[in-house]
């Protein structure tokens, strides 16, 4: 009896497992089928107004579209970078118009709200749709329904369809410039340090800044170093200048910084070998190598298969200064002179230093500010004896006496070139 009972239970378990597997596979198959593109119109032509703003609000849907990007790293999909209400946006559809016959295909989107939402009701999202076979759509419309009139929907150009050769080695992404930003001297110093270290492009998502800062940005745009992306997020949502939700009625944190960073990664995915994610008051400062190119070559050799390199953020308080490099002509320029701030706060054992990143954008799926959320490659923490993030700002340990700070003059290795270059920019813009 005991033996027979065991056989019965074993057979029942096999049946349950088999049935569960069949149901799961059927569900997954149905899910995939529901996301496959379906023809809803034929020969109607590809019409509709082309959207050309950085942020486009979809009518009555609590959804904001930044830009769609072609992504064939796993399957042939259009990945739309957007902002959505994490609870209220349940369904979205991609409407593709295929030339030359004007067939309209509709794909149900997978809506992936990024995990780093920090409590805010709106967050960065990937709106991902399978593209139709035998069609390379150039534009897509996003709608909350699988039916309607495509002529009434804005059309968005799908970027990254064309293969490109790298035009630059390093692109820095800065998001977002807001609060009538006027730290002119430190901004110019950061730009010139980036160039010394090997950067060819800096992308800035600009909400607003001072008139003088506009003048400086214009100089760098005309020079070809800076690309300014308008970032009018405060026209659409109630934004917070904090990263964590404070129950204050705001919709999204830190001016939608995470969404801008993701857009910047995809925007430069096939243009730049590396993308650097940091703020304008931060510089990833090599300590063993003269520049980023040499540093990254060595780091890649030591860490094969790695796509994300994380560097420790260290605070150099703007409240503690030295009289060295007190350049009189710079004193009339608003902002901080980083050459005078070479004392950093010591590590605190109970506090983890946040990190900033240099990434291979082709290995990134989703990024946050201090880490990558999804990627194809490995991530590695870089020891601070190789490089650190020089971050000159208000102190985090404001009660420390000066003698408790660590004097670190790594920045001074570049002082001669930096002073010469900054003077050239100031003479053409501010002075």
C-alpha positions in Angstrom: 0.0 0.0 0.0 2.8 2.4 1.0 4.6 1.7 -2.3 1.3 2.2 -4.3 0.7 5.5 -2.4 4.1 6.8 -3.3 3.5 6.0 -7.0 0.1 7.7 -6.9 1.5 10.9 -5.3 4.5 10.9 -7.7 2.2 10.6 -10.7 -0.1 13.3 -9.3 2.9 15.6 -8.8 4.1 15.0 -12.4 0.6 15.8 -13.7 0.4 19.0 -11.7 3.9 20.1 -12.9 3.1 19.2 -16.5 -0.3 21.0 -16.4 1.3 24.1 -14.8 4.0 24.2 -17.4 1.4 23.9 -20.2 -0.7 26.7 -18.7 2.4 28.9 -18.2 3.6 28.3 -21.8 0.2 29.0 -23.2 -0.1 32.2 -21.2 3.4 33.4 -22.4 2.5 32.5 -26.0 -0.8 34.4 -25.7 1.0 37.3 -24.1 3.5 37.4 -27.0 0.7 37.1 -29.6 -1.1 40.0 -28.0 2.0 42.1 -28.5 2.5 41.1 -32.1 1.8 43.9 -34.7 -1.6 43.7 -36.4 -2.7 45.5 -39.5 -5.6 47.8 -38.8 -5.6 50.0 -42.0 -4.3 49.6 -45.5 -3.3 52.1 -48.1 -4.2 55.1 -46.0 -0.8 56.8 -46.3 1.5 57.9 -43.5 0.1 61.1 -42.2 -0.1 62.9 -38.8 1.8 65.8 -37.4 5.5 65.1 -36.7 6.4 65.9 -33.1 9.6 67.9 -32.7 9.6 68.8 -29.0 11.8 67.2 -26.5 8.8 66.4 -24.2 5.4 65.7 -25.8 2.3 65.2 -23.6 -0.1 62.5 -24.9 -3.7 63.7 -24.7 -5.6 62.6 -21.5 -3.2 59.7 -20.8 -0.7 60.8 -18.1 2.0 59.9 -20.5 4.9 62.0 -21.8 7.0 60.9 -24.8 10.7 61.9 -25.0 11.9 59.9 -28.1 11.7 56.4 -29.7 14.8 54.5 -30.4 15.3 51.3 -32.6 16.8 48.5 -30.5 17.7 45.2 -32.0 20.0 43.9 -29.3 17.4 41.1 -28.5 14.6 41.5 -31.0 13.5 44.1 -33.4 11.7 46.6 -31.2 11.1 50.3 -30.9 12.0 51.4 -27.4 10.3 54.7 -26.5 11.8 56.7 -23.6 9.0 58.3 -21.7 7.5 59.4 -18.4 4.3 57.8 -17.1 2.1 57.8 -14.0 3.2 54.5 -12.4 -0.4 53.4 -11.4 -2.7 55.1 -13.9 -1.1 54.1 -17.2 -2.1 50.5 -17.9 -2.1 50.2 -21.7 -0.4 51.9 -24.6 -0.1 51.0 -28.2 2.5 51.7 -30.9 1.1 52.7 -34.3 3.5 52.1 -37.1 3.0 53.3 -40.6 4.9 51.2 -43.2 6.0 52.8 -46.5 5.4 52.7 -49.4 2.0 51.1 -49.1 0.8 53.0 -46.1 -0.2 50.0 -44.0 -0.9 50.8 -40.4 0.3 48.3 -37.8 -0.6 48.4 -34.1 1.5 46.8 -31.5 0.6 46.5 -27.8 3.4 48.1 -25.8 5.2 46.6 -22.8 5.3 49.4 -20.2 8.4 49.1 -18.0 8.4 51.8 -15.3 12.0 52.1 -14.0 12.5 50.8 -10.4 14.3 53.9 -9.2 11.1 56.1 -8.9 11.9 57.1 -5.3 8.2 57.3 -4.3 7.2 59.9 -6.9 3.9 59.1 -8.8 5.6 59.7 -12.2 8.7 57.9 -13.3 10.9 57.1 -16.2 9.5 54.4 -18.4 10.5 52.3 -21.4 7.5 51.8 -23.7 8.6 48.8 -25.8 6.9 47.6 -29.0 7.7 44.8 -31.5 8.2 46.3 -34.9 6.3 44.8 -37.9 8.2 42.3 -40.1 9.2 43.3 -43.6 8.9 46.9 -42.5 11.5 49.4 -41.2 9.2 52.1 -39.9 10.8 55.6 -39.7 8.1 57.0 -37.3 5.8 55.8 -34.6 2.7 57.2 -32.8 1.8 56.2 -29.3 -1.9 55.9 -28.3 -3.8 54.5 -25.3 -6.1 52.6 -27.7 -5.6 50.1 -30.5 -8.1 51.9 -32.7 -8.7 55.5 -33.8 -7.5 57.9 -36.4 -3.8 58.0 -36.9 -4.0 61.4 -38.5 -4.9 62.9 -35.1 -1.8 61.4 -33.4 1.6 63.0 -33.2 4.3 61.0 -35.1 7.8 60.6 -33.6 10.9 59.8 -35.6 12.5 56.5 -34.6 16.2 57.2 -34.0 19.2 54.8 -34.2 17.8 53.0 -37.3 20.8 53.9 -39.3 24.2 52.3 -38.5 26.8 54.9 -37.6 30.5 54.9 -36.9 31.7 56.4 -33.7 32.2 60.2 -34.1 33.6 60.7 -30.6 35.2 58.6 -27.8 33.6 60.3 -24.8 30.3 62.1 -24.4 29.3 63.6 -21.0 25.6 63.7 -20.1 24.5 66.4 -17.7 21.0 66.5 -16.5 19.3 68.6 -15.6 20.3 72.3 -15.6 17.7 74.2 -13.5 17.2 76.7 -10.8 18.4 79.7 -12.9 21.8 78.0 -12.9 24.6 80.6 -12.6 27.7 78.8 -11.4 29.6 80.1 -14.4 33.2 79.8 -13.4 32.9 76.2 -12.1 30.9 75.2 -15.2 33.7 76.6 -17.5 36.3 74.9 -15.5 34.5 71.6 -15.7 34.0 71.9 -19.5 37.7 72.6 -19.9 38.7 69.8 -17.6 36.5 67.4 -19.6 38.2 68.5 -22.8 41.7 68.1 -21.3 40.7 64.5 -20.2 39.5 63.6 -23.7 35.8 64.6 -24.0 34.6 65.7 -27.4 30.9 66.2 -26.6 28.9 67.4 -23.6 25.1 67.0 -23.8 23.1 69.3 -21.4 19.4 68.9 -20.7 18.5 72.5 -19.9 15.5 73.6 -17.9 16.7 77.1 -17.2 19.8 79.1 -16.4 21.0 82.7 -16.0 21.5 85.1 -18.9 25.2 84.9 -18.4 25.1 81.1 -18.4 23.2 81.3 -21.7 26.1 83.3 -23.2 28.6 80.7 -22.1 26.4 77.8 -23.5 26.1 79.7 -26.8 30.0 79.8 -27.0 30.3 76.1 -26.4 27.6 75.2 -28.8 29.2 77.3 -31.5 32.5 75.7 -30.7 30.9 72.3 -31.2 31.6 70.9 -27.7 28.1 71.3 -26.2 24.7 70.1 -27.4 21.8 71.7 -25.5 18.6 69.7 -25.3 15.6 71.8 -24.2 14.1 70.2 -21.1 10.8 72.0 -20.2 9.6 69.4 -17.8 8.2 72.0 -15.4 5.7 73.0 -18.1 4.2 69.5 -17.9 4.6 68.3 -14.3 5.1 69.7 -10.8 8.8 69.0 -10.3 10.8 68.5 -7.2 14.4 69.7 -6.7 14.9 66.7 -4.4 15.5 63.1 -5.4 13.1 61.5 -2.8 9.3 62.1 -2.6 8.4 64.3 0.3 4.6 64.0 0.2 4.5 67.7 -1.1 2.3 67.3 -4.1 5.2 67.1 -6.6 5.0 64.6 -9.5 8.6 63.7 -10.3 12.0 64.0 -8.7 15.0 66.2 -9.5 13.5 67.6 -12.7 13.1 64.2 -14.3 16.9 63.6 -14.2 16.6 59.8 -14.6 14.5 60.1 -17.8 17.0 62.6 -19.3 20.0 60.3 -18.5 18.3 57.4 -20.2 17.5 59.5 -23.3 21.1 60.6 -23.4 22.4 57.1 -23.3 20.2 56.0 -26.2 20.8 59.3 -28.1 24.5 58.6 -28.1 24.4 54.8 -28.3 25.9 54.6 -31.8 27.8 57.9 -31.8 30.1 57.6 -28.8 32.3 54.8 -27.5 31.6 55.8 -23.9 29.0 57.9 -22.2 29.9 59.6 -18.9 27.0 60.2 -16.5 27.8 63.0 -14.0 26.7 66.5 -13.0 28.3 69.8 -14.0 30.0 70.2 -10.6 31.7 66.7 -10.9 34.8 65.5 -12.6 36.0 61.9 -12.8 39.6 62.6 -12.0 42.2 59.9 -13.0 44.9 59.4 -10.4 47.0 56.8 -12.2 46.6 57.9 -15.8 46.9 61.2 -17.7 43.4 61.1 -19.4 40.3 59.0 -19.7 41.3 57.3 -22.9 44.4 55.8 -21.3 42.4 55.0 -18.2 39.5 53.3 -19.9 41.9 51.3 -22.2 43.6 49.8 -19.1 40.3 49.3 -17.2 38.8 47.4 -20.2 41.8 45.2 -20.4 41.6 44.4 -16.7 37.8 43.9 -16.8 36.8 42.1 -20.0 33.0 42.0 -20.7 32.4 45.0 -18.4 30.1 47.7 -19.7 29.7 49.9 -16.5 32.5 51.5 -14.6 31.6 53.1 -11.3 33.7 55.8 -9.6 33.4 56.9 -6.0 32.0 60.4 -5.4 34.1 62.5 -3.0 33.1 65.9 -1.6 35.5 68.8 -1.8 33.6 71.4 0.3 33.4 74.8 -1.3 33.5 76.3 2.3 37.2 75.3 2.7 39.6 77.0 0.4 43.3 77.8 -0.2 44.8 81.1 -1.5 46.8 79.2 -4.1 45.4 80.0 -7.6 43.6 83.1 -6.3 43.3 84.6 -9.8 42.1 88.2 -9.5 40.3 88.3 -12.9 38.3 85.2 -12.0 37.0 86.8 -8.8 34.5 88.9 -10.8 32.9 85.8 -12.4 30.0 84.1 -10.5 30.8 80.6 -9.3 33.4 78.5 -7.6 37.1 78.3 -8.5 37.8 74.6 -8.1 41.5 75.1 -8.1 41.2 76.6 -4.6 39.3 73.6 -3.2 41.6 70.7 -2.7 40.5 69.3 0.7 38.1 66.4 0.7 35.9 65.0 3.3 37.0 61.6 4.8 35.0 58.5 4.2 32.3 57.7 6.8 32.1 54.0 7.6 28.4 54.0 8.0 27.7 55.9 4.8 28.2 54.4 1.3 29.7 56.9 -1.2 27.4 57.2 -4.2 29.1 56.6 -7.5 29.0 58.1 -11.0 29.6 56.2 -14.2 31.4 55.8 -17.4 29.4 53.3 -19.5 29.5 51.5 -22.8 26.1 52.7 -24.0 25.5 49.7 -26.2 25.5 47.5 -23.1 23.0 49.6 -21.1 19.3 48.9 -21.1 18.2 51.2 -18.2 20.2 53.5 -16.1 19.7 55.4 -12.8 21.9 58.1 -11.4 24.4 56.1 -9.4 24.0 52.7 -11.0 22.7 50.9 -14.1 19.4 49.1 -13.5 19.6 46.7 -16.5 22.6 45.9 -18.7 24.2 43.3 -20.9 27.7 43.6 -19.4 29.2 43.5 -16.0 29.6 46.4 -13.6 32.8 47.1 -11.7 33.6 49.5 -8.9 36.8 51.4 -9.6 39.2 51.8 -6.6 39.8 55.5 -5.7 43.6 55.1 -6.2 42.7 54.7 -9.9 40.2 57.6 -10.1 37.6 59.4 -8.0 34.8 61.8 -8.6 36.0 65.3 -7.7 32.8 66.9 -6.4 33.1 70.5 -5.3 29.9 71.6 -3.5 28.5 72.4 -0.1 29.8 70.1 2.6 28.1 66.9 3.8 30.2 66.9 7.0 30.0 70.6 7.7 31.1 70.3 11.4 34.5 68.8 10.6 37.5 71.0 11.4 39.9 71.7 8.6 42.6 69.4 10.0 40.2 66.5 9.7 39.9 67.0 5.9 42.3 65.2 3.5 44.4 67.5 1.3 44.2 66.1 -2.3 45.9 68.1 -5.0 45.4 65.7 -7.9 43.5 68.4 -9.7 46.6 70.6 -9.7 48.4 68.3 -12.1 46.3 70.0 -14.8 46.5 73.6 -13.5 48.6 75.1 -16.3 46.5 73.9 -19.2 43.3 74.5 -17.2 44.1 78.2 -16.4 45.1 78.9 -20.0 42.0 77.4 -21.4 39.6 78.9 -18.9 41.1 82.4 -19.5 40.5 82.0 -23.3 36.8 81.2 -22.7 36.3 84.0 -20.2 37.9 86.5 -22.5 35.5 85.5 -25.3 32.3 85.3 -23.1 32.3 87.0 -19.7 35.3 89.4 -19.2 
